[in-house]
Amino acid sequence: MINNLIKYALITAIAPIIWGSTYLVTTELLPADTPLFASVIRALPAGLLLLLIGGKLPKGVWWFRAIVLGALNIGAFFYFLFVAAYHLPGGIAALVMSCQPILVLVLGALLLSQRIKMLQIAACAVGILGVALLVLKPVETLDSTGVFAGLAGALSMAIGIVLTKRWGRPEGVSVLNFTGWQLAVGGLVLLPLAFMHETLPSTLTLNNWIGYIYLSVFGAVLSYMIWFKGLERLPAISVSFISFASPLTATILGYVFLNQTFNLYQIAGAVAIIAAILMAQPRQAKPTTNAQSDSRKPAGPTLVTTKGATIATDPLNQINIKSTQGN
């Protein structure tokens, strides 16, 4: 039977699988050259709707925390992601941002007092190798702006993951409401950037509307609710590795729907990614049977009667208690 930890990991993987479909939806359904506007449409309406449904605003210190988490998990991450995508080939951008689990590993040790394990370090190496095999193609030069943006995006998401794990969710606030706070903040962060750098589409087709609705409902509301719930149930580093499912999904969908290649190197990369995700997941301790439990219990006092006295010998504490019978 699959234990609870594996079950939570499989459910959490739904989020990056949905995110992996973003490339296909963007290229096939959305207007060209408007990534920031697409990010605003993806985050802001969904966040405001969830706030309306949830009916709770942050209180006290959670105003600050909601702003920080929304800016890191949504606003900054989306912005750096698209800057990296514009300045680097897709494979290079994915490879640069695949350093995220390493950052989560280090930040988790500093902020969550989590011990770094050799298996986790090995999983980082296997995961990065898998992403390289999956998406990397020969390239002559690297744009330093794109590399910086990719690293900044990975760092933004890594800090967001660790802080979400450290701060948790305020008592009495649902995952729906918690997600709404962050989507709304992230959308508001991106809104001025979209107006500064892009021109709004003059008209929207039916396909455009379908694409925007998909990104908002599935790519934002559903996926981030699953993601934040997974962060509550699993270690931060385990959730970070699950994000490797995103480039894997994008590659598979590109092969199925866009007639893109899927060679032996990519297959090896896919296997390596899956192996890295499994290596990083926590192991559930085996339950102790009653027989084993009984065998480990210290023996009770042994009663010995000799010459009118009862001596109780406790083998654990090596104490002899003497009781003299009355005449």
C-alpha positions in Angstrom: 0.0 0.0 0.0 1.3 3.5 -0.9 2.1 5.3 2.4 0.7 8.8 3.1 3.9 10.6 2.3 4.0 9.1 -1.3 0.3 9.9 -1.6 0.9 13.5 -0.7 3.9 13.7 -3.1 1.8 12.4 -6.0 -1.0 14.9 -5.3 1.5 17.7 -5.0 3.0 16.7 -8.4 -0.3 17.7 -10.0 0.7 21.4 -9.6 4.0 21.3 -11.6 2.4 19.0 -14.2 -0.2 21.7 -14.8 2.5 24.3 -14.9 4.3 22.2 -17.5 1.3 22.7 -19.8 1.8 26.5 -19.7 4.2 26.5 -22.6 1.8 24.6 -24.9 -1.2 26.8 -23.9 0.9 30.0 -24.3 2.2 29.2 -27.7 -1.0 27.7 -29.1 -3.8 29.8 -27.5 -2.5 33.1 -26.3 -1.6 36.3 -28.2 2.1 36.6 -29.1 4.6 38.7 -27.2 2.5 39.4 -24.1 3.9 37.2 -21.3 3.6 39.7 -18.5 0.0 40.5 -19.4 -0.7 36.8 -19.5 0.8 36.5 -16.0 -1.3 39.3 -14.7 -4.5 37.7 -16.1 -3.4 34.4 -14.7 -2.8 35.7 -11.2 -4.8 38.8 -10.4 -8.4 37.9 -11.3 -8.0 34.5 -9.6 -6.6 36.1 -6.5 -9.4 38.6 -6.2 -12.0 36.0 -6.8 -10.5 33.8 -4.0 -10.4 36.7 -1.7 -14.1 37.4 -2.4 -15.0 33.8 -1.8 -12.9 33.3 1.3 -13.9 36.6 2.8 -10.8 37.0 5.0 -8.0 39.5 4.7 -4.6 39.2 6.5 -4.3 40.4 10.1 -1.4 41.8 12.0 2.0 40.4 10.9 0.3 38.4 8.1 -0.1 41.5 6.0 3.7 41.7 5.8 4.0 37.9 5.3 1.3 37.7 2.6 3.0 40.5 0.7 6.4 38.9 0.9 5.1 35.4 -0.1 3.0 36.8 -2.9 5.9 38.8 -4.3 8.3 35.9 -4.1 6.1 32.9 -5.1 4.1 34.8 -7.8 5.3 38.3 -8.8 9.1 38.1 -8.8 9.1 34.4 -9.9 6.9 35.1 -13.0 8.8 38.2 -13.9 12.3 36.6 -13.8 10.9 33.5 -15.5 9.8 35.5 -18.6 13.0 37.6 -18.7 15.0 34.4 -18.7 12.8 32.9 -21.4 13.3 35.9 -23.6 17.1 36.1 -23.3 17.9 32.4 -23.2 16.9 29.3 -25.2 14.2 27.4 -23.4 16.5 24.5 -22.5 19.1 26.8 -21.0 16.5 28.7 -19.0 15.1 25.5 -17.6 18.6 24.2 -16.7 19.6 27.4 -14.9 16.4 27.4 -12.9 16.9 23.7 -12.0 19.3 24.8 -9.3 16.3 25.7 -7.2 16.4 22.4 -5.1 20.1 23.2 -4.2 19.0 26.7 -2.9 16.1 25.2 -1.0 18.5 22.6 0.6 20.8 25.4 1.8 18.0 27.8 2.9 16.2 24.9 4.7 19.4 24.2 6.7 19.7 27.9 7.6 16.0 28.8 8.3 14.3 25.5 9.1 17.3 23.8 10.9 17.0 20.8 8.5 20.0 18.5 8.2 21.4 18.2 4.8 21.7 14.5 3.8 24.0 13.0 1.2 21.1 11.4 -0.6 19.6 14.9 -1.1 22.8 16.2 -2.5 22.9 13.2 -4.9 19.3 13.8 -5.9 20.2 17.4 -6.8 23.0 16.2 -9.1 20.8 13.6 -10.7 17.9 16.0 -11.2 20.1 18.7 -12.8 21.6 16.1 -15.1 18.1 14.9 -16.0 17.0 18.4 -16.9 20.1 18.9 -19.0 19.5 15.7 -20.9 15.9 16.5 -21.3 16.0 20.1 -22.6 19.6 21.1 -23.4 20.7 21.9 -26.9 24.0 23.2 -28.3 24.3 27.0 -28.0 27.1 29.4 -29.0 26.8 32.1 -26.4 24.9 32.7 -23.2 23.2 36.0 -22.4 24.3 37.2 -19.0 21.0 39.0 -18.4 19.1 35.8 -19.0 21.4 33.7 -16.8 21.0 36.3 -14.0 17.2 36.3 -14.4 17.1 32.5 -14.3 19.1 32.4 -11.1 17.0 35.2 -9.6 13.8 33.3 -10.4 15.1 30.1 -8.9 16.2 32.0 -5.8 12.9 33.8 -5.5 10.9 30.6 -5.7 13.3 28.8 -3.3 13.0 31.6 -0.6 9.2 31.5 -1.1 9.1 27.8 -0.6 11.2 27.9 2.6 9.4 30.9 4.1 6.0 29.3 3.3 7.2 26.2 5.2 8.6 28.3 8.1 5.6 30.6 8.6 2.9 28.0 7.7 -0.7 29.2 7.3 -2.5 31.3 9.9 -5.0 29.5 12.1 -8.6 29.7 10.8 -7.5 30.6 7.3 -8.3 28.1 4.5 -5.9 27.1 1.8 -8.2 28.8 -0.7 -7.9 32.1 1.2 -4.2 31.7 1.7 -3.7 31.1 -2.1 -5.9 34.2 -2.9 -3.7 36.5 -0.8 -0.6 35.5 -2.7 -2.1 35.5 -6.2 -3.6 38.9 -5.6 -0.3 40.3 -4.4 1.6 38.7 -7.2 -0.8 40.1 -9.8 -0.6 43.6 -8.4 3.3 43.4 -8.5 3.2 42.4 -12.2 0.5 44.8 -13.3 2.7 48.0 -13.6 5.4 45.9 -15.2 3.0 44.7 -17.9 1.9 48.3 -18.7 5.5 49.4 -18.8 6.8 46.7 -21.1 3.9 45.5 -23.2 1.0 46.7 -25.3 -2.3 45.2 -24.5 -3.9 43.0 -27.3 -6.4 45.0 -29.4 -8.7 42.0 -29.8 -9.1 38.6 -28.1 -10.2 35.5 -30.0 -12.1 32.6 -28.5 -8.8 30.6 -28.3 -7.3 33.5 -26.4 -10.1 33.5 -23.9 -9.9 29.7 -23.5 -6.1 30.0 -22.8 -6.5 32.8 -20.3 -9.3 30.9 -18.4 -7.2 27.7 -18.3 -4.2 29.6 -16.9 -6.2 31.4 -14.3 -8.4 28.4 -13.1 -6.0 25.6 -13.5 -2.6 27.3 -13.8 -3.2 29.5 -10.8 -6.1 28.6 -8.5 -6.1 24.8 -8.6 -2.3 24.3 -8.9 -1.2 26.8 -6.2 -3.8 25.5 -3.8 -2.4 22.0 -4.3 1.2 23.3 -4.1 0.7 25.2 -0.8 -1.1 22.2 0.7 1.8 20.0 -0.3 4.2 22.3 1.4 2.2 21.9 4.7 2.5 18.1 4.5 5.9 17.5 3.0 9.5 18.8 3.7 10.4 21.9 1.7 13.2 20.1 -0.2 10.9 17.3 -1.2 8.4 19.7 -2.7 11.1 21.6 -4.5 12.2 18.4 -6.3 8.7 17.7 -7.3 8.9 20.9 -9.4 11.1 18.9 -11.8 7.9 17.4 -13.2 7.2 20.7 -14.9 10.0 20.6 -17.7 9.3 16.8 -18.0 5.6 17.5 -18.7 6.4 20.3 -21.1 8.7 18.0 -23.1 6.1 15.2 -23.3 3.4 17.6 -24.4 5.6 19.1 -27.0 6.3 15.7 -28.4 2.6 14.7 -28.4 1.0 17.9 -29.7 3.8 19.9 -31.4 5.7 17.0 -33.1 8.9 17.9 -31.2 11.7 15.3 -30.8 12.0 12.9 -28.0 15.2 11.0 -28.3 17.2 8.5 -26.2 19.0 11.3 -24.3 15.6 12.9 -23.4 14.3 9.5 -22.3 17.4 9.1 -20.1 16.8 12.6 -18.7 13.2 11.8 -17.9 14.2 8.7 -16.0 16.8 10.7 -14.1 14.3 13.3 -13.2 11.8 10.7 -11.9 14.7 9.1 -9.9 15.7 12.4 -8.4 12.1 13.1 -7.3 11.8 9.7 -5.7 15.3 10.0 -4.0 14.3 13.3 -2.4 11.0 12.1 -0.9 10.9 11.3 2.9 10.7 7.7 4.0 8.0 6.6 6.4 9.3 4.6 9.3 8.2 1.0 9.5 5.7 0.3 12.2 6.9 -1.8 15.1 5.1 -5.1 15.6 3.7 -6.0 19.1 6.1 -8.8 19.4 9.1 -6.5 18.6 7.7 -4.0 21.0 7.3 -6.5 23.8 10.8 -7.9 23.3 12.3 -4.4 23.7 10.5 -3.7 27.0 12.7 -4.0 30.0 11.9 -7.0 32.2 9.9 -6.2 35.3 11.2 -6.9 38.9 11.9 -10.5 39.7 10.6 -11.7 43.1 12.7 -14.1 45.0 11.7 -15.4 48.5 14.4 -16.5 50.8 14.6 -17.1 54.6 11.5 -15.1 55.4 12.3 -12.1 53.1 11.2 -11.1 49.7 13.8 -9.5 47.5 12.7 -7.6 44.3 15.5 -7.4 41.8 15.1 -4.8 39.0 17.5 -5.7 36.2 17.1 -2.2 34.6 18.2 -0.1 37.6 20.0 -2.8 39.5 18.2 -1.9 42.7 17.4 -4.5 45.3 14.4 -3.8 47.5 14.2 -5.8 50.7 10.9 -6.5 52.5 10.9 -8.5 55.8 7.8 -10.5 56.6 6.2 -10.0 60.0 6.7 -12.7 62.7 
